[in-house]
Amino acid sequence: MDVIGNNIANVNTAGYKGSRVTFRDLMSQTLRDAAAPQGMRGGMNPMQVGLGAGLAAITVQHTQGNTETTGVETDLAIEGNGFFVLSNGNDQYYSRAGMFDIDDSGNLVSSVNGFRVMGWQADVSGNIDTRAALTPLTIPKGAAIDPASSTRITYAGNLDATQNGTLLYLESPVEINHPSGQNVRLSFAITPTGNFNEFRWNVATNTGALVGETSGILQLAPDGSVASVLDSNGNPLPAPGDIVLDLGGGEQMTIRPPQIGDANGGSFGWDLDNDGNIDDESLGDYTRPEARVTSITVYDSLGNPRDVITRFYKVGNNSWEWTAEDAAGNPLTVTGGVPGQPGTIVFGPTGGIISQAGQIELGPIGGGGTVRIEPDFSAVTQYAEDASVQAARQDGHPAGTLKSFGIDANGVINGSFSNGITMALGQVAIATFANPAGLKRTQDTMYEISSNSGMPRIGEAGTGENGVIRSGALEMSNVDLSSEFTNMIITQRGFQANSRIITASDEMLQELVNLKR
């Protein structure tokens, strides 16, 4: 009845684990021993009279209690195996009651008795060593985080594998006066081959008796200048590369192949009177592929913000160049130790990067140090789809102060700083035991180890056999009130029935005494 009463008294105690009582019978008086079968006689069972019942065990039931949401960030509940580790500075205790709070020194403590919650404190970079010894956890509100210079920019997204330069013809067909006295209509056509800056060109005429056609391949350099001109058989045309267009009837016309002088314009010219001079250059303009532009803000050693603008240019099949500049347009790319030299990216046939070269370097300003950044293009692909590459993130940040914190399922305390940085501050430890029922109760819903509980196994929440931590909630008592009332009635009825034995035995003895009268 004491155990039942204590269970009922703690039905609303967070983290409380109910106990149960089991009984055993006492020694029995043997009136006749058992006899084995012999011959024609069968065996006989022993004849014994029990001498009563005794207490066998009072066992703590470490089953999961229901979880109640409180909305208090520092209230923690364990869903699964494990105990929180608490310390008063001298001894360690273990509890499922996660009613925690922050004291005026920033310590994470039990709001029941002020014992400090144990775990692992993170270093200044947010790294947590869970192999180290446990220490009291501290969450210093208003703590400052030092600025960190950017060292890496991570790029992600796609570069369009089909991106190509364009060669636009403005006048086609064109009518010219041929020395034969006829007006000749020339039609020009150009189509991409699918390779970078490579086009198939075609010149044809069909005017009266003058009929002719010729074609070939035009290959342009990334800046739009002519790299090579091939005839219909794929052979390079000799310089200056004139093409003789056979018009039939013994008439010929000399066509000058593409001559593009700069990156922003070009021409498909021809010689009208066979004197070697180009008489018209108004047929085409070359436009290099549009650059993919992305920008991001990085930081120097003092937290000064610096803008980095990155541009990507396709320069060949599976080959790209990239440049970086600041907001004023000053080049920042350094490749092979040469400032201003574009960086390179080379893709393989499956769209993944084979190699890359180039760094980004920003000179010091405002007393800060030089910022040297290693770009990371490992998440960039080259597929036949729209370009989407962008500077996804960088690893630097300005100075900031702690504004808030949260605790995740693994017990990691993540601090949110005014500079937008989220960094680990520490991690709550979880202790498990080979025999949790062997723990010895102490006050304030805590336990301490005993010779039969085993030593605590300290680990992270959510790993191995350890349960997960739920923030903003408490585990309620696992006491089932209906079961306790049932046990109370059974215990009461059992005691009442047993007490009748005393009354009945007394009356029988009285009758025995009366036999002499």
C-alpha positions as CSV (number, residue, x, y, z in Angstrom):
1,M,0.0,0.0,0.0
2,D,3.0,2.3,0.6
3,V,4.2,1.7,-2.9
4,I,0.8,2.2,-4.5
5,G,0.3,5.4,-2.5
6,N,3.7,6.7,-3.6
7,N,2.9,6.0,-7.2
8,I,-0.5,7.7,-7.0
9,A,1.1,10.7,-5.2
10,N,3.6,11.1,-8.1
11,V,1.1,10.6,-11.0
12,N,1.8,14.2,-12.1
13,T,5.5,14.2,-11.4
14,A,7.5,14.8,-14.6
15,G,10.0,12.0,-15.3
16,Y,8.7,9.8,-12.4
17,K,8.9,6.0,-12.9
18,G,6.3,4.0,-11.0
19,S,7.2,0.9,-8.9
20,R,5.5,-2.4,-8.5
21,V,5.5,-4.9,-5.6
22,T,5.9,-8.7,-6.1
23,F,5.5,-11.3,-3.4
24,R,6.9,-14.8,-2.7
25,D,5.8,-17.7,-0.5
26,L,7.7,-18.6,2.6
27,M,9.1,-22.0,3.6
28,S,6.8,-24.9,3.6
29,Q,6.4,-27.6,6.3
30,T,6.7,-31.1,4.8
31,L,4.2,-33.6,6.2
32,R,5.1,-36.4,3.8
33,D,7.9,-36.7,1.3
34,A,7.3,-37.8,-2.3
35,A,7.5,-41.5,-3.1
36,A,8.6,-43.0,-6.4
37,P,6.6,-45.7,-8.2
38,Q,7.5,-49.2,-7.0
39,G,6.2,-52.4,-8.5
40,M,2.4,-52.3,-8.6
41,R,2.2,-49.1,-6.6
42,G,2.2,-45.7,-8.1
43,G,4.2,-42.7,-7.0
44,M,3.0,-40.2,-4.4
45,N,3.5,-36.4,-4.4
46,P,4.9,-34.6,-1.4
47,M,2.5,-33.3,1.2
48,Q,3.4,-29.8,2.4
49,V,1.8,-26.9,4.2
50,G,2.9,-23.3,3.4
51,L,3.9,-21.0,6.2
52,G,2.8,-17.7,4.7
53,A,3.9,-15.0,2.2
54,G,6.7,-12.4,2.1
55,L,7.8,-9.4,0.1
56,A,9.8,-10.5,-3.0
57,A,10.8,-7.3,-4.7
58,I,9.9,-3.6,-5.3
59,T,10.9,-2.9,-8.9
60,V,11.0,0.4,-10.7
61,Q,9.3,0.2,-14.1
62,H,11.4,2.2,-16.6
63,T,8.8,2.3,-19.4
64,Q,8.2,5.3,-21.6
65,G,5.9,8.0,-20.2
66,N,3.7,10.2,-22.3
67,T,5.2,13.4,-23.7
68,E,3.6,16.7,-22.8
69,T,4.4,19.8,-24.8
70,T,5.4,22.8,-22.7
71,G,6.7,25.3,-25.3
72,V,9.7,26.1,-23.0
73,E,12.8,25.8,-25.1
74,T,14.9,24.4,-22.2
75,D,12.4,21.7,-21.2
76,L,13.7,18.4,-22.6
77,A,12.2,15.0,-22.9
78,I,13.9,11.7,-23.8
79,E,12.0,9.5,-26.2
80,G,13.6,6.1,-25.8
81,N,16.4,4.9,-23.6
82,G,18.7,7.1,-21.5
83,F,18.9,9.6,-18.6
84,F,20.1,13.1,-18.4
85,V,23.3,13.5,-16.4
86,L,23.2,16.1,-13.5
87,S,26.0,17.2,-11.2
88,N,26.2,19.1,-7.9
89,G,30.0,19.6,-8.4
90,N,30.9,16.5,-6.5
91,D,28.6,13.6,-7.6
92,Q,26.7,12.7,-10.7
93,Y,23.0,11.8,-10.8
94,Y,20.7,10.6,-13.5
95,S,17.2,11.8,-14.2
96,R,14.4,11.6,-16.8
97,A,13.0,14.9,-15.6
98,G,14.2,17.5,-18.1
99,M,12.9,20.6,-16.4
100,F,15.9,22.8,-17.2
101,D,16.5,26.5,-17.2
102,I,19.3,29.1,-17.6
103,D,20.7,30.8,-14.5
104,D,22.2,34.3,-14.4
105,S,25.6,32.9,-15.3
106,G,24.3,31.2,-18.4
107,N,24.5,27.7,-16.9
108,L,22.0,25.1,-18.0
109,V,20.6,23.8,-14.7
110,S,17.8,21.7,-13.3
111,S,15.0,24.0,-12.2
112,V,14.1,21.5,-9.4
113,N,17.4,21.7,-7.4
114,G,19.9,23.8,-9.4
115,F,22.1,20.8,-10.3
116,R,24.0,21.5,-13.5
117,V,23.3,19.6,-16.8
118,M,26.3,17.8,-18.1
119,G,27.5,17.4,-21.7
120,W,30.2,18.6,-24.0
121,Q,31.0,22.3,-24.6
122,A,31.8,23.4,-28.2
123,D,35.0,25.2,-29.0
124,V,35.1,28.7,-30.5
125,S,34.6,27.2,-34.0
126,G,31.5,25.2,-33.0
127,N,33.2,21.9,-32.9
128,I,32.1,19.3,-30.3
129,D,34.4,16.5,-29.1
130,T,32.0,13.8,-27.7
131,R,35.0,11.7,-26.7
132,A,36.1,14.2,-24.1
133,A,35.1,14.2,-20.4
134,L,31.7,15.6,-19.5
135,T,31.6,19.2,-18.4
136,P,28.7,21.5,-17.1
137,L,27.0,23.1,-20.1
138,T,26.9,26.9,-20.5
139,I,24.8,29.0,-22.9
140,P,26.2,32.5,-22.6
141,K,23.4,34.9,-23.8
142,G,24.9,37.9,-25.5
143,A,28.2,36.1,-26.2
144,A,30.1,37.5,-29.1
145,I,31.4,35.6,-32.1
146,D,34.6,36.9,-33.8
147,P,34.6,37.6,-37.6
148,A,36.1,35.0,-39.9
149,S,37.8,35.7,-43.2
150,S,36.3,33.9,-46.2
151,T,38.4,31.1,-47.6
152,R,36.0,29.3,-49.8
153,I,33.1,30.0,-52.1
154,T,30.9,27.0,-53.1
155,Y,29.2,27.2,-56.4
156,A,26.3,25.0,-57.4
157,G,24.0,24.6,-60.4
158,N,24.3,23.9,-64.1
159,L,26.3,25.4,-67.0
160,D,24.4,25.0,-70.3
161,A,26.3,22.5,-72.5
162,T,24.4,23.7,-75.6
163,Q,25.5,27.3,-75.2
164,N,27.1,28.7,-78.3
165,G,28.0,31.9,-80.1
166,T,25.7,33.1,-82.9
167,L,26.5,34.3,-86.4
168,L,23.6,36.4,-87.7
169,Y,23.3,37.2,-91.4
170,L,21.6,40.5,-92.1
171,E,21.2,40.4,-95.9
172,S,20.2,37.3,-97.7
173,P,19.6,36.9,-100.6
174,V,21.8,39.6,-102.2
175,E,21.7,40.7,-105.8
176,I,25.0,41.7,-107.5
177,N,26.0,42.6,-111.0
178,H,28.1,39.9,-112.5
179,P,30.7,40.8,-115.2
180,S,28.6,38.7,-117.6
181,G,26.0,41.4,-117.4
182,Q,23.5,39.4,-115.5
183,N,22.1,40.2,-112.1
184,V,23.2,37.3,-109.8
185,R,21.2,36.5,-106.7
186,L,23.3,35.0,-103.9
187,S,21.7,33.2,-101.0
188,F,23.7,32.7,-97.8
189,A,22.8,30.2,-95.1
190,I,24.6,29.3,-91.9
191,T,23.6,26.6,-89.3
192,P,25.3,25.5,-86.1
193,T,26.8,22.0,-86.2
194,G,26.3,21.5,-82.4
195,N,30.0,21.9,-81.7
196,F,31.1,25.1,-79.9
197,N,31.5,28.1,-82.3
198,E,31.3,25.8,-85.4
199,F,28.9,26.5,-88.2
200,R,28.1,25.0,-91.6
201,W,28.0,27.7,-94.3
202,N,26.4,27.6,-97.7
203,V,26.5,30.0,-100.7
204,A,24.2,29.3,-103.6
205,T,22.9,31.1,-106.7
206,N,20.1,30.2,-109.2
207,T,19.7,33.1,-111.6
208,G,18.9,32.2,-115.2
209,A,21.8,30.2,-116.6
210,L,24.0,31.0,-113.6
211,V,23.7,28.1,-111.2
212,G,26.1,27.2,-108.4
213,E,26.5,26.2,-104.8
214,T,29.3,25.6,-102.3
215,S,29.5,24.9,-98.6
216,G,31.9,24.2,-95.8
217,I,32.7,24.5,-92.1
218,L,33.5,27.7,-90.3
219,Q,35.3,27.5,-86.9
220,L,35.5,30.6,-84.8
221,A,37.8,31.3,-81.8
222,P,36.1,32.3,-78.5
223,D,36.6,36.0,-79.3
224,G,34.9,35.6,-82.7
225,S,37.9,35.6,-84.9
226,V,38.2,33.0,-87.6
227,A,40.0,29.9,-86.4
228,S,39.7,27.9,-89.6
229,V,37.6,27.6,-92.8
230,L,37.0,24.2,-94.3
231,D,35.6,23.2,-97.7
232,S,32.9,20.7,-98.3
233,N,35.5,17.9,-98.1
234,G,36.7,19.1,-94.7
235,N,40.0,20.4,-96.1
236,P,41.4,23.8,-94.9
237,L,41.1,26.5,-97.5
238,P,44.4,28.2,-98.3
239,A,45.0,31.9,-97.4
240,P,43.3,34.1,-98.1
241,G,40.9,31.3,-98.7
242,D,39.0,32.4,-101.7
243,I,36.3,30.0,-102.9
244,V,35.6,29.8,-106.6
245,L,31.8,29.4,-107.2
246,D,31.2,27.7,-110.5
247,L,28.2,29.3,-112.0
248,G,28.0,27.1,-115.1
249,G,28.6,28.0,-118.8
250,G,32.2,28.8,-118.1
251,E,31.2,31.6,-115.6
252,Q,32.8,31.7,-112.2
253,M,32.7,33.9,-109.1
254,T,35.3,34.2,-106.4
255,I,33.8,34.2,-102.9
256,R,35.9,35.3,-100.0
257,P,35.3,33.1,-96.9
258,P,34.4,34.6,-93.5
259,Q,36.7,37.3,-92.3
260,I,35.7,38.4,-88.8
261,G,37.9,41.1,-87.4
262,D,36.8,41.4,-83.8
263,A,34.7,39.8,-81.1
264,N,31.6,42.0,-81.7
265,G,31.2,41.8,-85.5
266,G,32.2,40.1,-88.7
267,S,31.5,39.7,-92.3
268,F,31.0,37.2,-95.1
269,G,32.5,39.0,-98.0
270,W,32.9,38.4,-101.7
271,D,35.0,39.6,-104.6
272,L,32.6,41.0,-107.3
273,D,35.1,41.7,-110.1
274,N,37.8,39.1,-109.4
275,D,40.3,41.9,-108.4
276,G,41.0,40.3,-105.0
277,N,39.1,43.0,-103.0
278,I,36.1,42.4,-100.8
279,D,33.3,44.7,-102.2
280,D,30.7,44.1,-99.4
281,E,30.9,43.2,-95.8
282,S,27.4,43.6,-94.6
283,L,26.2,40.0,-94.2
284,G,26.9,38.9,-90.7
285,D,27.6,39.7,-87.0
286,Y,29.1,37.4,-84.5
287,T,27.9,37.5,-80.9
288,R,29.9,35.5,-78.3
289,P,27.9,33.3,-75.8
290,E,26.3,35.2,-73.0
291,A,28.2,35.1,-69.7
292,R,26.5,33.5,-66.7
293,V,26.9,36.0,-63.8
294,T,26.5,35.4,-60.1
295,S,27.6,37.4,-57.1
296,I,28.1,36.9,-53.4
297,T,29.4,38.9,-50.4
298,V,32.5,37.7,-48.6
299,Y,34.3,39.0,-45.5
300,D,37.9,39.8,-44.5
301,S,39.6,39.2,-41.2
302,L,37.8,42.3,-39.6
303,G,34.4,41.4,-41.0
304,N,34.4,44.0,-43.7
305,P,32.0,42.9,-46.5
306,R,33.4,42.5,-50.0
307,D,31.4,41.8,-53.1
308,V,32.7,39.1,-55.5
309,I,31.1,38.9,-59.0
310,T,31.8,35.8,-61.0
311,R,31.3,35.4,-64.7
312,F,31.4,32.1,-66.7
313,Y,32.2,32.0,-70.4
314,K,32.1,29.0,-72.6
315,V,35.3,28.7,-74.7
316,G,35.1,25.3,-76.2
317,N,33.4,21.9,-76.0
318,N,33.3,21.0,-72.3
319,S,35.6,23.9,-71.7
320,W,34.8,27.1,-69.7
321,E,36.6,30.2,-68.4
322,W,35.6,32.1,-65.4
323,T,36.6,35.5,-64.1
324,A,36.0,37.3,-60.7
325,E,35.8,41.0,-60.1
326,D,34.8,43.4,-57.3
327,A,31.9,45.8,-57.4
328,A,34.1,48.4,-59.1
329,G,35.0,46.0,-61.9
330,N,38.6,45.3,-60.7
331,P,39.7,41.8,-61.6
332,L,40.2,39.4,-58.7
333,T,41.1,36.2,-60.5
334,V,44.6,34.8,-60.1
335,T,45.6,31.7,-62.2
336,G,49.0,30.3,-62.3
337,G,50.2,33.2,-60.1
338,V,49.2,35.7,-62.8
339,P,46.6,38.3,-61.6
340,G,43.8,38.9,-63.9
341,Q,44.3,35.6,-65.7
342,P,40.9,33.8,-66.1
343,G,40.3,30.6,-64.3
344,T,39.3,27.4,-66.1
345,I,36.8,24.6,-65.7
346,V,37.0,21.4,-67.9
347,F,34.1,19.0,-67.9
348,G,34.0,15.3,-68.9
349,P,31.6,13.7,-71.3
350,T,29.2,12.9,-68.4
351,G,28.9,16.5,-67.2
352,G,31.1,16.2,-64.2
353,I,34.2,18.3,-63.6
354,I,37.6,16.9,-64.7
355,S,39.8,19.8,-63.6
356,Q,39.7,23.4,-62.5
357,A,42.2,26.2,-62.0
358,G,42.3,29.6,-60.5
359,Q,41.8,31.4,-57.2
360,I,40.2,34.6,-56.0
361,E,42.3,37.3,-54.2
362,L,41.0,40.5,-52.7
363,G,43.5,43.1,-51.5
364,P,43.3,44.5,-47.9
365,I,41.0,47.4,-47.1
366,G,40.2,49.2,-43.8
367,G,43.0,47.5,-41.9
368,G,41.8,44.0,-42.8
369,G,44.0,41.3,-44.3
370,T,44.2,40.0,-47.8
371,V,41.3,37.6,-48.6
372,R,42.4,34.5,-50.5
373,I,39.5,32.3,-51.6
374,E,39.6,28.8,-53.1
375,P,36.5,28.4,-55.3
376,D,34.7,25.0,-55.1
377,F,33.0,24.0,-58.3
378,S,32.4,20.3,-57.3
379,A,28.7,20.8,-57.3
380,V,28.6,22.5,-60.8
381,T,27.4,20.4,-63.7
382,Q,27.4,20.8,-67.5
383,Y,24.2,19.4,-69.0
384,A,22.0,20.4,-71.9
385,E,19.6,22.5,-69.9
386,D,19.3,26.1,-68.9
387,A,22.2,27.7,-66.9
388,S,21.5,28.0,-63.2
389,V,25.0,28.1,-61.6
390,Q,25.3,30.5,-58.7
391,A,27.6,31.2,-55.8
392,A,25.6,29.2,-53.2
393,R,27.6,30.0,-50.0
394,Q,30.8,31.1,-48.5
395,D,32.5,30.3,-45.1
396,G,33.3,33.8,-43.8
397,H,31.2,36.0,-41.6
398,P,31.2,39.4,-39.7
399,A,31.2,39.7,-35.9
400,G,27.9,38.9,-34.1
401,T,26.3,38.3,-30.8
402,L,24.1,35.4,-29.6
403,K,20.4,36.2,-29.9
404,S,18.7,32.8,-29.4
405,F,19.3,29.1,-29.3
406,G,17.6,25.8,-29.9
407,I,18.2,22.1,-29.0
408,D,17.9,19.5,-31.7
409,A,17.0,15.7,-31.5
410,N,20.7,14.9,-30.9
411,G,20.9,17.2,-27.9
412,V,23.1,19.8,-29.8
413,I,22.6,23.3,-28.6
414,N,22.7,25.5,-31.7
415,G,23.1,29.3,-31.2
416,S,21.7,31.9,-33.6
417,F,23.9,35.0,-33.9
418,S,23.0,38.5,-35.0
419,N,25.2,38.0,-38.1
420,G,23.0,35.2,-39.4
421,I,25.5,32.5,-38.3
422,T,24.2,29.4,-36.6
423,M,26.8,27.6,-34.6
424,A,26.9,24.7,-32.1
425,L,27.4,25.8,-28.5
426,G,27.4,22.4,-26.8
427,Q,25.6,19.1,-26.6
428,V,23.6,17.4,-23.9
429,A,24.9,14.0,-22.9
430,I,22.8,10.8,-22.5
431,A,23.6,8.0,-20.1
432,T,22.3,4.5,-20.4
433,F,22.7,1.5,-18.1
434,A,22.8,-2.3,-18.6
435,N,20.2,-2.6,-15.8
436,P,18.3,0.7,-15.2
437,A,16.1,-1.0,-12.7
438,G,19.1,-1.5,-10.5
439,L,19.5,2.3,-10.1
440,K,18.9,3.7,-6.6
441,R,16.3,6.4,-6.2
442,T,17.4,9.6,-4.5
443,Q,15.4,12.8,-4.0
444,D,14.1,15.2,-6.8
445,T,13.3,12.4,-9.3
446,M,16.9,11.4,-9.6
447,Y,18.9,8.2,-9.5
448,E,22.4,7.2,-8.6
449,I,24.3,4.1,-9.6
450,S,24.3,0.9,-7.5
451,S,26.3,-2.2,-7.5
452,N,23.7,-3.9,-9.7
453,S,22.9,-1.1,-12.2
454,G,26.2,-1.2,-14.1
455,M,28.3,1.8,-14.9
456,P,26.9,4.6,-17.1
457,R,27.5,4.4,-20.8
458,I,27.8,8.0,-21.9
459,G,26.9,8.9,-25.5
460,E,25.0,11.2,-27.9
461,A,21.2,11.2,-28.2
462,G,19.9,9.5,-31.3
463,T,22.9,7.2,-31.7
464,G,23.0,3.5,-31.0
465,E,20.6,2.5,-28.2
466,N,20.2,6.1,-27.0
467,G,16.8,7.8,-27.4
468,V,16.3,11.1,-29.0
469,I,15.7,14.5,-27.3
470,R,12.6,16.5,-27.8
471,S,12.9,20.2,-27.0
472,G,10.0,22.1,-25.5
473,A,8.4,19.1,-23.9
474,L,8.5,17.0,-20.7
475,E,8.1,13.3,-20.2
476,M,5.2,12.7,-17.7
477,S,5.0,10.0,-15.1
478,N,4.4,6.5,-16.4
479,V,2.0,5.7,-13.6
480,D,-1.3,4.3,-14.8
481,L,-3.9,5.6,-12.3
482,S,-6.5,3.0,-13.2
483,S,-4.0,0.2,-12.6
484,E,-3.0,1.6,-9.3
485,F,-6.6,1.8,-8.1
486,T,-7.1,-1.8,-9.2
487,N,-4.0,-2.9,-7.4
488,M,-5.2,-1.0,-4.3
489,I,-8.5,-3.0,-4.3
490,I,-6.8,-6.3,-4.9
491,T,-4.4,-5.6,-2.0
492,Q,-7.2,-4.6,0.3
493,R,-9.3,-7.6,-0.6
494,G,-6.4,-10.0,-0.2
495,F,-5.6,-8.6,3.3
496,Q,-9.3,-8.8,4.3
497,A,-9.5,-12.5,3.1
498,N,-6.2,-13.4,4.9
499,S,-7.4,-11.8,8.2
500,R,-10.4,-14.1,8.2
501,I,-8.0,-17.0,8.7
502,I,-7.1,-15.6,12.2
503,T,-10.7,-15.3,13.2
504,A,-11.6,-18.8,11.9
505,S,-8.5,-20.4,13.5
506,D,-9.4,-18.7,16.8
507,E,-12.9,-20.1,16.8
508,M,-11.6,-23.6,16.0
509,L,-9.2,-23.5,19.0
510,Q,-12.1,-22.4,21.2
511,E,-14.1,-25.4,20.1
512,L,-11.2,-27.7,20.8
513,V,-10.9,-26.3,24.4
514,N,-14.6,-26.8,24.9
515,L,-14.3,-30.6,24.0
516,K,-13.0,-31.2,27.6
517,R,-16.0,-29.7,29.2
